[in-house]
Amino acid sequence: MSRLTYERRIQLLALAAGLPGSLVAIILLWSGPYTSSTAWTLTFFIFAFWFGFAASLRGRVVFSLQTLSNLLAAVREEDFSLRGRDARSDDAMGEVMIEINALSETLRTQRLGAIEATALLRTVMEEIDLAIFAFDDHAKLRLVNRAGERLLARPTARLIGFTAAELELAPCLEGSPARTMEFNFTRASGRWGLRRVAFRQDGLPHQLIVLSDLSRTLRDEERQAWQRLIRVLGHELNNSLAPIQSVAQSLETGLHSAIASPELSDSPATPLLEDLRAGLNIIRSRTEALGRFMAAYARLARLPQPKMTTVNACEWITRTAKLETRLKVRVDPGPNVTISADADQLEQLLINLIRNAADAALETRGGVQVTWTRQGSHVDVSVLDDGPGVPNSANLFVPFFTTKPHGSGIGLVLSRQIAEAHGGELTLKNRTDTQGCEARLRLPL
C-alpha cells in the first residue's frame, strides 16, 4: 500500500478537524422539528462548507509550499531575481519568506563577487607572462592560458584534451615540484622555472603547472655582468693606452726627424733607428685600434632608455631596407600598423639584422627578404636570407662571439638589448623550408 501524499494527509486532517462539528450539526438537524426538504438543504450546505473549508486549507498550505519550492529551485538554478511576497515578521510563513529572500540576496551577492573574482583571475591568467597548464588525473590538459598557447604555438582548441606526453610536458608532472628545467619549444628554448601544485576539481585530483622563462632574467644578469666588466676594462685600458699612444707618437716623430737630418743620413745606426721608428709606429697604431675596439664594446654599457614615439611599421621597414646598397632587399607588404618605440634605436636594430642577412646572402649569392605580420597584440618582423645558415645558434647572442672574420660580436647583443628595452624579443634560427636564417623581431603594439 502506497503512502499518502503530503497534500492528501493535509486534506484528511482538515476533514477530520471538521468532522465532529458537522456530525453534531447533522444529528441536531435531523432530530429537530424541521421538514425533510429543509433538513436535506441544510445538510447539503453543511457538507459543502465542510469540504470547501478543507479544500481551501489544503490549497493554502500547498500553495505556500509550492511557492517555497519554486524559490528554492530558483536559488538552486542560481536565479536570484525571484522574491517571495507577503514577507511579514508577524507571520510564520512571512518569516520563512523573509529568510529565503535574505538567503537569495546573500547568494546573489556572493555569486556576483565570485563572477567578478573569476573574471579577474581569468584576465590575470591571460595577461600574465607565465605559461599555466592544468592536467587532470589522466594527465590530459584541461586548462591553458594565452602564454601557454604562445609557448606551444597552438590555439586552445588544439591543446585541450591532449596528454602531457603528446605536448612534450610529461617531465613537468614528475620529479620535484619546484625546479629549473631545460626545454626546447617551437617558439622558445632555454631554461625554465617549474612550479607544480596539486588541487581538486569536482572531487578529482588535478595538477597545476606554471612555467616561467628564466632566459631573459639570466640574459639581463649576464648583460649587467658584461657591462660592469666592460666599464672596468675600458677605464683601466684607456688610462694605460692614452700615455702609451702619446709617448709612441712623440718618439716616432723624434726618430723621423733624426733620421731625416744630414748628420745621420750615412750613419751605421740609421737602420736601427728605422726599425725603432717602425716598432713605435706599430705600437701607436695598435693602441689606436685597441682604443676603437674598446669604444665599440662600451656601447653595450651606454645604451640609453628608449624615447617612445609613434612609429609606422611600413615606413620604418621600407626606409631601413633601402640603406643596404650591396644587394636589393625585398620588402613584402604587410599590415598598416603603428607601434610606440624609439625610432632611432629600432632603425639601428633593423640595420644590424639586414646587414647580417646581406653578409650571409652574399656568400651564396642569395637574397634578403623582409616581411611583417600582426599577431594579436604584437607585430612580428622577419628578416630572411638565403645564406649558408649558422652552425651554432646558441652563442649568437653571447657578447664578443662572432662568426665573421672582422666582426665585433656586439651587433646581435645590442639588437636584442634594444628589442627587450621595448618589451619585445629577438630570435635567430636556421630556416626549415630552405637554407639560410630567419631573424624574427616581436614588438608590442
FENBELFEN-V41589 format. One record per pair of residues at least 12 apart in sequence whose C-alpha atoms are under 10 Angstrom apart, sorted by the first residue. I is the first residue (numbers start at 1). J is the second residue. D is the distance in whole Angstrom. If there is no record, write none. Layout:
BEGIN
<<I J D> <I J D>>
END
This chain:
BEGIN
<<6 58 10> <6 62 9> <7 58 7> <7 59 8> <7 61 8> <7 62 7> <8 58 8> <9 58 9> <10 54 8> <10 55 9> <10 57 8> <10 58 6> <10 59 9> <10 61 8> <10 62 9> <11 51 9> <11 53 10> <11 54 6> <11 55 7> <11 56 9> <11 57 7> <11 58 5> <11 59 9> <11 61 10> <12 54 8> <12 55 10> <12 58 9> <13 54 8> <13 57 10> <13 58 9> <14 50 9> <14 51 9> <14 53 8> <14 54 5> <14 55 8> <14 56 9> <14 57 7> <14 58 8> <15 50 7> <15 51 7> <15 52 10> <15 53 9> <15 54 6> <15 55 9> <15 57 10> <16 50 10> <16 54 9> <17 50 10> <17 54 9> <18 47 10> <18 49 10> <18 50 6> <18 51 9> <18 53 9> <18 54 8> <19 47 10> <19 50 8> <19 51 10> <21 46 10> <21 50 9> <22 43 9> <22 46 7> <22 47 8> <22 49 9> <22 50 7> <23 43 10> <23 46 9> <23 47 10> <25 42 9> <25 43 9> <25 46 8> <26 39 8> <26 40 10> <26 42 8> <26 43 6> <26 44 10> <26 46 8> <26 47 9> <27 43 10> <29 42 8> <29 43 8> <30 42 10> <30 43 9> <61 93 10> <64 84 10> <64 93 8> <64 97 10> <65 93 10> <67 83 10> <67 84 8> <67 85 9> <67 97 9> <68 84 8> <68 93 10> <68 96 9> <68 97 8> <68 100 8> <70 82 9> <70 83 10> <70 84 10> <71 83 7> <71 84 7> <71 97 9> <71 100 8> <71 101 9> <71 104 9> <72 100 8> <72 103 10> <72 104 9> <74 104 9> <75 100 9> <75 101 10> <75 103 9> <75 104 6> <75 105 10> <75 107 8> <75 108 9> <76 104 10> <78 104 9> <78 107 8> <78 108 8> <78 111 8> <79 104 9> <79 107 10> <79 108 8> <80 101 9> <80 103 9> <80 104 6> <80 105 7> <80 106 9> <80 107 8> <80 108 6> <80 109 9> <80 111 9> <81 101 10> <81 104 8> <81 105 9> <81 108 8> <82 101 8> <82 104 8> <82 105 10> <83 97 8> <83 98 9> <83 100 8> <83 101 6> <83 102 9> <83 104 8> <83 105 9> <84 96 9> <84 97 5> <84 98 8> <84 99 10> <84 100 8> <84 101 7> <85 97 7> <85 98 9> <85 101 9> <86 98 9> <87 99 9> <87 100 10> <87 101 9> <122 145 8> <123 145 10> <124 145 9> <125 144 9> <125 145 6> <125 146 8> <125 147 8> <125 148 10> <126 144 9> <126 145 5> <126 146 5> <126 147 7> <126 148 9> <127 145 8> <127 146 7> <127 147 8> <128 145 9> <128 146 8> <128 147 7> <129 145 10> <129 146 9> <129 147 6> <129 148 9> <129 211 9> <129 212 8> <129 213 9> <130 145 9> <130 146 9> <130 147 6> <130 148 8> <130 151 10> <130 193 10> <130 210 7> <130 211 6> <130 212 5> <130 213 8> <131 144 8> <131 145 7> <131 146 8> <131 147 5> <131 148 4> <131 149 8> <131 150 9> <131 151 7> <131 152 10> <131 194 10> <131 209 8> <131 210 6> <131 211 5> <131 212 7> <131 213 9> <132 144 6> <132 145 6> <132 146 8> <132 147 7> <132 148 6> <132 149 9> <132 195 10> <132 196 10> <132 208 7> <132 209 6> <132 210 5> <132 211 7> <132 212 9> <133 145 7> <133 147 10> <133 148 7> <133 149 10> <133 160 10> <133 164 10> <133 169 10> <133 196 10> <133 207 8> <133 208 6> <133 209 5> <133 210 7> <133 211 9> <134 160 10> <134 164 10> <134 196 10> <134 197 9> <134 198 9> <134 199 10> <134 206 7> <134 207 6> <134 208 4> <134 209 6> <134 210 9> <135 160 9> <135 161 9> <135 162 9> <135 163 8> <135 164 8> <135 173 9> <135 198 10> <135 205 9> <135 206 6> <135 207 5> <135 208 7> <135 209 8> <136 161 10> <136 163 9> <136 198 10> <136 199 10> <136 200 9> <136 201 9> <136 204 8> <136 205 6> <136 206 4> <136 207 6> <136 208 9> <137 200 10> <137 204 7> <137 205 6> <137 206 6> <137 207 8> <138 161 10> <138 163 8> <138 164 9> <138 205 9> <138 206 9> <139 161 9> <139 162 8> <139 163 5> <139 164 6> <139 165 8> <139 169 10> <139 170 8> <139 173 8> <139 206 8> <139 207 8> <140 159 9> <140 160 8> <140 161 5> <140 162 5> <140 163 4> <140 164 6> <140 165 9> <140 166 9> <140 167 10> <140 206 10> <140 207 10> <141 156 10> <141 159 7> <141 160 5> <141 161 5> <141 162 6> <141 163 6> <141 164 7> <141 167 9> <141 206 10> <141 207 10> <141 208 10> <142 156 10> <142 159 9> <142 160 6> <142 161 6> <142 162 9> <142 163 10> <142 206 9> <142 207 10> <142 208 10> <143 156 8> <143 159 9> <143 160 7> <143 161 9> <143 208 9> <144 156 7> <144 159 8> <144 160 8> <144 208 10> <144 209 10> <147 211 10> <147 212 10> <148 210 9> <148 211 9> <150 185 10> <150 186 9> <150 187 7> <150 188 9> <151 184 10> <151 185 7> <151 186 7> <151 187 6> <151 188 7> <151 189 9> <151 211 10> <152 167 8> <152 168 9> <152 185 7> <152 186 6> <152 187 7> <152 188 9> <153 185 9> <153 186 7> <153 187 7> <153 188 10> <154 186 10> <168 183 9> <168 184 10> <168 185 9> <169 183 9> <169 209 9> <172 194 7> <172 195 9> <172 196 8> <172 207 10> <172 208 10> <172 209 7> <172 210 9> <172 211 9> <173 195 10> <173 196 8> <173 197 10> <173 207 8> <173 208 9> <173 209 8> <174 196 9> <175 196 10> <176 194 9> <176 195 9> <176 196 8> <177 194 7> <177 195 6> <177 196 5> <177 197 7> <177 198 10> <177 209 9> <178 193 8> <178 194 5> <178 195 5> <178 196 7> <178 197 9> <178 210 10> <179 192 9> <179 193 6> <179 194 5> <179 195 7> <179 196 9> <180 192 6> <180 193 5> <180 194 6> <180 195 9> <180 211 9> <180 212 9> <180 213 10> <180 214 9> <181 193 6> <181 194 7> <181 211 9> <181 213 10> <181 214 10> <183 213 10> <187 427 9> <188 213 9> <188 215 9> <188 427 9> <189 213 9> <189 215 8> <190 213 8> <190 214 8> <190 215 6> <190 216 9> <190 394 10> <191 211 10> <191 212 9> <191 213 7> <191 214 6> <191 215 6> <191 216 10> <191 218 9> <192 210 10> <192 211 6> <192 212 5> <192 213 5> <192 214 5> <192 215 7> <193 210 8> <193 211 6> <193 212 5> <193 213 6> <193 214 6> <193 215 10> <194 209 7> <194 210 6> <194 211 5> <194 212 7> <194 213 9> <195 208 8> <195 209 6> <195 210 5> <195 211 7> <195 212 9> <196 208 6> <196 209 5> <196 210 6> <196 211 9> <197 209 7> <197 210 9> <216 420 9> <216 425 9> <219 397 9> <219 398 9> <219 413 10> <219 416 10> <219 417 9> <220 417 9> <220 420 10> <222 398 9> <222 399 9> <223 300 8> <223 301 9> <223 398 9> <223 399 8> <223 413 9> <223 417 9> <224 300 10> <224 301 8> <225 301 10> <226 297 10> <226 298 10> <226 300 8> <226 301 8> <226 398 10> <226 399 8> <227 297 9> <227 298 8> <227 299 9> <227 300 7> <227 301 5> <227 302 9> <228 301 8> <229 298 10> <229 301 9> <230 294 8> <230 295 10> <230 297 7> <230 298 6> <230 299 9> <230 300 8> <230 301 7> <231 294 9> <231 297 9> <231 298 7> <231 300 10> <231 301 7> <231 302 10> <233 294 8> <233 298 10> <234 291 9> <234 293 10> <234 294 6> <234 295 8> <234 297 9> <234 298 7> <235 294 10> <237 287 10> <237 290 9> <237 291 8> <237 294 8> <238 287 9> <238 290 9> <238 291 7> <238 294 8> <238 295 10> <240 287 9> <241 284 9> <241 286 10> <241 287 6> <241 288 8> <241 290 8> <241 291 7> <242 284 10> <242 287 8> <242 288 9> <242 291 9> <243 287 10> <244 280 10> <244 283 8> <244 284 8> <244 287 7> <244 288 10> <245 280 9> <245 281 10> <245 283 7> <245 284 5> <245 285 8> <245 286 9> <245 287 6> <245 288 7> <245 291 10> <246 284 8> <246 287 10> <247 280 9> <247 283 10> <247 284 9> <248 277 9> <248 279 9> <248 280 5> <248 281 7> <248 282 9> <248 283 7> <248 284 6> <248 285 9> <248 287 9> <249 277 10> <249 280 7> <249 281 7> <249 283 9> <249 284 6> <249 285 9> <250 280 9> <250 284 10> <251 276 9> <251 277 8> <251 280 7> <251 281 9> <252 273 10> <252 274 10> <252 276 8> <252 277 5> <252 278 8> <252 279 9> <252 280 6> <252 281 7> <252 283 10> <252 284 9> <253 277 8> <253 280 10> <253 281 10> <254 277 9> <255 270 10> <255 273 7> <255 274 8> <255 276 8> <255 277 6> <255 278 10> <255 280 10> <256 273 9> <256 274 8> <256 276 10> <256 277 7> <256 278 10> <258 270 9> <258 273 9> <259 271 9> <259 273 7> <259 274 8> <259 277 9> <293 408 8> <296 408 8> <296 410 8> <297 399 9> <297 400 8> <297 408 8> <297 409 9> <297 410 7> <297 411 10> <297 414 10> <298 410 10> <299 410 9> <299 414 8> <300 399 9> <300 410 7> <300 411 9> <300 413 8> <300 414 6> <300 417 8> <301 414 10> <303 345 9> <303 414 8> <303 417 8> <303 418 8> <303 421 10> <304 345 9> <304 418 9> <304 421 10> <305 342 9> <305 345 10> <305 418 9> <305 421 7> <305 422 9> <306 341 7> <306 342 5> <306 343 9> <306 344 9> <306 345 7> <306 346 9> <306 418 8> <306 421 7> <306 422 7> <307 340 9> <307 341 7> <307 342 5> <307 343 8> <307 344 9> <307 345 9> <307 422 10> <308 339 9> <308 340 6> <308 341 4> <308 342 5> <308 343 8> <308 422 9> <309 338 10> <309 339 8> <309 340 5> <309 341 5> <309 342 6> <309 343 7> <310 338 6> <310 339 6> <310 340 5> <310 341 6> <310 342 8> <310 343 8> <311 337 9> <311 338 5> <311 339 5> <311 340 6> <311 341 6> <311 342 8> <311 343 6> <311 346 9> <312 336 8> <312 337 6> <312 338 4> <312 339 7> <312 340 9> <312 341 10> <312 343 9> <313 334 9> <313 335 8> <313 336 7> <313 337 6> <313 338 6> <313 339 7> <313 372 8> <313 379 9> <313 381 9> <314 331 9> <314 332 10> <314 333 8> <314 334 7> <314 335 8> <314 336 7> <314 337 8> <314 338 8> <314 371 10> <314 372 9> <315 336 9> <315 338 10> <316 338 10> <316 343 8> <316 344 10> <316 346 8> <316 347 7> <316 350 9> <317 331 8> <317 346 9> <317 347 8> <317 350 8> <317 351 10> <317 370 8> <317 371 9> <317 372 9> <317 381 9> <318 330 9> <318 331 7> <318 332 9> <318 333 9> <318 370 9> <318 371 10> <319 347 9> <320 346 9> <320 347 6> <320 348 9> <320 349 10> <320 350 7> <320 351 6> <320 354 9> <321 347 10> <321 350 8> <321 351 8> <321 354 7> <321 355 10> <321 368 10> <321 369 9> <321 370 8> <322 351 10> <323 351 8> <323 354 9> <323 355 9> <324 351 8> <324 354 7> <324 355 7> <324 358 8> <325 355 10> <325 358 10> <326 355 9> <326 358 8> <326 359 9> <326 362 9> <327 358 7> <327 359 10> <327 361 9> <327 362 8> <327 365 9> <327 366 9> <327 367 8> <327 368 8> <328 358 9> <328 367 8> <328 368 8> <328 369 9> <329 354 8> <329 357 10> <329 358 8> <329 367 7> <329 368 5> <329 369 6> <329 370 7> <329 383 10> <329 384 10> <329 385 10> <330 367 8> <330 368 6> <330 369 5> <330 370 6> <330 371 9> <330 383 10> <330 384 10> <331 368 9> <331 369 6> <331 370 5> <331 371 6> <331 372 9> <331 383 9> <332 369 7> <332 370 6> <332 371 5> <332 372 8> <333 370 9> <333 371 7> <333 372 8> <333 373 9> <334 370 10> <334 371 7> <334 372 5> <334 373 6> <334 374 8> <334 381 10> <335 371 10> <335 372 7> <335 373 6> <335 374 7> <335 379 9> <336 372 10> <336 373 9> <336 374 9> <337 372 10> <337 373 9> <337 374 8> <337 378 10> <337 379 8> <337 445 8> <338 379 9> <338 444 10> <338 445 7> <339 378 9> <339 379 8> <339 443 8> <339 444 7> <339 445 5> <340 422 9> <340 443 9> <340 444 8> <340 445 7> <341 419 10> <341 421 10> <341 422 7> <341 423 10> <341 443 9> <341 444 9> <341 445 9> <342 418 9> <342 421 10> <342 422 8> <345 414 10> <345 415 9> <345 418 7> <345 419 9> <345 421 10> <345 422 10> <346 415 9> <346 418 7> <346 419 8> <346 422 9> <348 411 9> <348 414 9> <348 415 8> <348 418 9> <349 411 8> <349 412 8> <349 414 8> <349 415 5> <349 416 8> <349 417 9> <349 418 7> <349 419 8> <349 426 10> <349 441 9> <350 370 10> <350 381 9> <350 382 10> <350 383 9> <350 415 8> <350 439 10> <350 441 9> <351 411 10> <351 415 9> <352 410 10> <352 411 6> <352 412 7> <352 414 9> <352 415 7> <353 382 9> <353 383 7> <353 384 9> <353 411 8> <353 412 8> <353 415 8> <353 428 10> <353 438 10> <353 439 7> <353 440 9> <353 441 10> <354 368 8> <354 369 9> <354 370 8> <354 383 7> <354 384 9> <354 385 9> <354 439 9> <355 368 10> <355 411 10> <356 368 10> <356 383 10> <356 385 9> <356 387 10> <356 404 10> <356 411 9> <356 412 9> <356 437 10> <356 439 10> <357 369 9> <357 383 7> <357 384 7> <357 385 5> <357 386 8> <357 387 7> <357 389 10> <357 436 9> <357 437 8> <357 438 9> <357 439 9> <358 384 10> <358 385 7> <358 386 9> <358 387 8> <359 385 9> <359 387 8> <359 404 9> <360 385 7> <360 386 7> <360 387 5> <360 388 7> <360 389 8> <360 390 9> <360 404 10> <360 436 8> <360 437 9> <361 384 9> <361 385 6> <361 386 5> <361 387 4> <361 388 8> <361 389 9> <361 436 8> <361 437 10> <362 385 10> <362 386 9> <362 387 7> <362 388 10> <363 386 9> <363 387 6> <363 388 7> <364 385 10> <364 386 7> <364 387 6> <364 388 7> <364 436 10> <365 386 8> <365 387 8> <366 385 7> <366 386 5> <366 387 6> <366 388 9> <366 435 10> <366 436 9> <367 384 8> <367 385 6> <367 386 6> <367 387 8> <367 436 10> <368 383 7> <368 384 6> <368 385 4> <368 386 7> <368 387 9> <368 436 10> <368 437 10> <368 438 10> <369 382 8> <369 383 6> <369 384 5> <369 385 6> <369 386 9> <369 438 10> <370 382 6> <370 383 5> <370 384 6> <370 385 9> <370 438 10> <370 439 10> <370 440 10> <371 383 7> <371 384 8> <371 440 10> <372 440 9> <372 441 9> <372 442 10> <373 442 10> <374 442 10> <374 443 10> <374 444 10> <374 445 9> <375 442 9> <375 443 10> <375 444 10> <375 445 10> <376 444 9> <376 445 9> <377 443 9> <377 444 6> <377 445 6> <378 424 9> <378 442 7> <378 443 6> <378 444 4> <378 445 5> <379 424 10> <379 441 8> <379 442 6> <379 443 5> <379 444 6> <379 445 7> <380 424 10> <380 425 10> <380 426 10> <380 440 7> <380 441 6> <380 442 5> <380 443 7> <380 444 9> <381 426 10> <381 439 8> <381 440 6> <381 441 5> <381 442 6> <381 443 8> <382 426 10> <382 427 10> <382 428 10> <382 438 7> <382 439 6> <382 440 4> <382 441 6> <382 442 9> <383 428 9> <383 437 8> <383 438 6> <383 439 5> <383 440 6> <383 441 8> <384 428 10> <384 429 10> <384 430 9> <384 431 8> <384 435 10> <384 436 7> <384 437 6> <384 438 5> <384 439 7> <384 440 9> <385 430 10> <385 431 9> <385 434 10> <385 435 8> <385 436 5> <385 437 6> <385 438 7> <385 439 9> <386 431 9> <386 434 8> <386 435 6> <386 436 4> <386 437 7> <386 438 9> <387 430 10> <387 434 10> <387 435 7> <387 436 4> <387 437 7> <388 430 9> <388 435 6> <388 436 5> <388 437 8> <389 429 8> <389 430 6> <389 431 8> <389 434 10> <389 435 6> <389 436 4> <389 437 5> <389 438 9> <390 403 8> <390 428 9> <390 429 8> <390 430 7> <390 435 10> <390 436 8> <390 437 7> <391 403 9> <391 430 9> <392 429 9> <392 430 10> <393 427 10> <393 428 7> <393 429 6> <393 430 8> <393 437 10> <394 428 9> <394 429 9> <396 409 8> <396 410 10> <396 411 10> <396 412 7> <396 413 8> <396 427 10> <396 428 8> <396 429 10> <397 409 8> <397 410 8> <397 411 9> <397 412 6> <397 413 5> <397 414 9> <397 415 9> <397 416 8> <397 417 10> <397 426 10> <397 427 9> <397 428 9> <398 410 8> <398 412 8> <398 413 7> <399 411 9> <399 412 8> <399 413 6> <399 414 9> <400 412 10> <400 413 9> <401 413 9> <412 426 9> <412 427 10> <412 428 9> <413 426 10> <415 441 10> <416 441 9> <419 441 7> <419 442 8> <419 443 7> <420 441 10> <420 442 9> <420 443 9> <422 442 10> <422 443 7> <422 444 8> <423 442 9> <423 443 7> <423 444 7> <424 441 7> <424 442 5> <424 443 4> <424 444 6> <424 445 10> <425 440 8> <425 441 6> <425 442 5> <425 443 7> <425 444 10> <426 439 7> <426 440 6> <426 441 5> <426 442 6> <426 443 9> <427 439 6> <427 440 5> <427 441 7> <427 442 9> <428 440 6> <428 441 9>>
END
